[in-house]
Amino acid sequence: MFLDVSQLGVHYAGRSNPAVDGVSFSLQAGEIGVLIGPSGCGKTTLLRAVAGLERAQAGTIRLAQQIVSSPAVHVPAESRRIGMVFQDYALFPHLNVAHNVAFRAHASRRHPARAARQ
């Protein structure tokens, strides 16, 4: 697996409920995953944890079989080589979800050096 998230838990100080609780999934290199859920259910927090912007209080995140996040390990965001595009103003409003995802994938194939820098 390229990305393996196992029983991930992320908690914010001062909140009684975890933002992410017991999430597990895996993706092979080149696979596309989709997170769907209502506002406030933890989608962005999960992505921020994978990118290294949030610390895991439970579970593990592995990239290329290396643990990059767990209660005892936290590889900083700049060392993970993971890109994250924030949701605000990052999507084309005239395209649906599939076309927005396809546009980015197509752009990466046309300009692999530029995509690697982003």
VEXDREN-2710 file (C-alpha; in Angstrom, 1 decimal):
% VEXDREN-2710
k/r/px/py/pz
1/MET/0.0/0.0/0.0
2/PHE/1.2/3.5/-0.7
3/LEU/-1.1/5.1/1.9
4/ASP/-2.4/3.1/4.9
5/VAL/-4.5/4.7/7.6
6/SER/-5.3/2.4/10.5
7/GLN/-7.7/3.2/13.4
8/LEU/-6.8/6.9/13.1
9/GLY/-7.9/9.2/16.0
10/VAL/-7.4/12.9/16.0
11/HIS/-8.7/15.0/18.9
12/TYR/-8.7/18.8/19.4
13/ALA/-8.0/20.3/22.8
14/GLY/-11.1/21.5/24.6
15/ARG/-13.5/19.3/22.6
16/SER/-15.2/16.3/24.1
17/ASN/-15.7/14.4/20.9
18/PRO/-12.8/13.4/18.6
19/ALA/-12.7/15.0/15.2
20/VAL/-11.6/11.7/13.6
21/ASP/-12.3/8.4/15.4
22/GLY/-11.2/4.9/14.3
23/VAL/-10.8/5.6/10.5
24/SER/-9.1/3.0/8.4
25/PHE/-8.5/2.8/4.7
26/SER/-5.7/2.0/2.2
27/LEU/-4.8/3.3/-1.2
28/GLN/-2.4/1.9/-3.8
29/ALA/-0.1/4.3/-5.7
30/GLY/-2.2/5.9/-8.4
31/GLU/-5.5/5.1/-6.9
32/ILE/-8.0/7.9/-6.2
33/GLY/-10.0/7.9/-3.0
34/VAL/-13.0/10.0/-2.2
35/LEU/-14.2/11.2/1.2
36/ILE/-17.9/12.0/1.4
37/GLY/-19.8/13.2/4.5
38/PRO/-21.6/16.1/6.0
39/SER/-19.9/19.3/7.1
40/GLY/-18.0/18.8/10.4
41/CYS/-17.7/15.1/10.2
42/GLY/-13.8/15.1/10.0
43/LYS/-13.0/14.9/6.3
44/THR/-10.6/17.9/6.3
45/THR/-9.1/16.9/9.6
46/LEU/-8.3/13.4/8.2
47/LEU/-6.6/15.0/5.2
48/ARG/-4.7/17.4/7.4
49/ALA/-3.5/14.4/9.5
50/VAL/-2.3/12.5/6.3
51/ALA/-0.5/15.7/5.2
52/GLY/1.2/16.1/8.6
53/LEU/-0.7/19.2/9.6
54/GLU/-2.4/17.5/12.5
55/ARG/-1.1/15.0/15.0
56/ALA/-2.6/11.5/15.5
57/GLN/-3.6/10.6/19.1
58/ALA/-4.5/7.1/18.1
59/GLY/-3.8/4.7/15.2
60/THR/-1.2/5.0/12.5
61/ILE/-0.6/6.6/9.1
62/ARG/1.9/4.9/6.8
63/LEU/3.3/6.2/3.5
64/ALA/5.1/3.7/1.4
65/GLN/5.2/1.3/4.5
66/GLN/6.9/3.9/6.7
67/ILE/5.0/5.1/9.8
68/VAL/4.7/8.9/9.5
69/SER/2.1/9.4/12.2
70/SER/1.1/7.6/15.4
71/PRO/0.9/8.7/19.0
72/ALA/4.7/8.2/19.3
73/VAL/5.8/9.3/15.8
74/HIS/5.1/12.5/13.9
75/VAL/7.0/13.2/10.7
76/PRO/6.6/16.9/9.9
77/ALA/4.5/17.9/6.9
78/GLU/7.5/19.2/4.9
79/SER/9.2/15.8/5.1
80/ARG/6.2/13.7/3.8
81/ARG/6.1/14.9/0.2
82/ILE/2.3/15.1/0.3
83/GLY/0.5/17.9/-1.4
84/MET/-2.8/19.3/-0.2
85/VAL/-5.0/21.7/-2.0
86/PHE/-7.4/23.4/0.3
87/GLN/-11.1/23.4/-0.6
88/ASP/-11.7/27.1/-0.7
89/TYR/-11.4/28.4/-4.2
90/ALA/-9.5/25.3/-5.3
91/LEU/-12.3/23.8/-7.4
92/PHE/-13.6/25.0/-10.8
93/PRO/-17.2/26.0/-10.1
94/HIS/-18.3/25.2/-13.6
95/LEU/-17.1/21.6/-13.3
96/ASN/-18.7/18.8/-11.3
97/VAL/-16.7/16.6/-8.9
98/ALA/-15.6/14.1/-11.4
99/HIS/-14.4/16.7/-13.9
100/ASN/-12.5/18.6/-11.2
101/VAL/-10.7/15.4/-10.2
102/ALA/-10.1/14.5/-13.8
103/PHE/-8.7/17.9/-14.6
104/ARG/-6.0/17.7/-11.9
105/ALA/-5.1/14.1/-12.9
106/HIS/-4.9/15.2/-16.6
107/ALA/-2.8/18.2/-15.7
108/SER/-0.4/16.1/-13.7
109/ARG/0.2/13.8/-16.7
110/ARG/0.8/16.7/-19.1
111/HIS/3.2/18.5/-16.7
112/PRO/4.8/15.9/-14.3
113/ALA/7.6/18.2/-13.2
114/ARG/5.1/21.0/-12.3
115/ALA/2.8/18.6/-10.5
116/ALA/5.8/17.2/-8.4
117/ARG/6.6/20.8/-7.3
118/GLN/3.1/21.5/-6.1
END
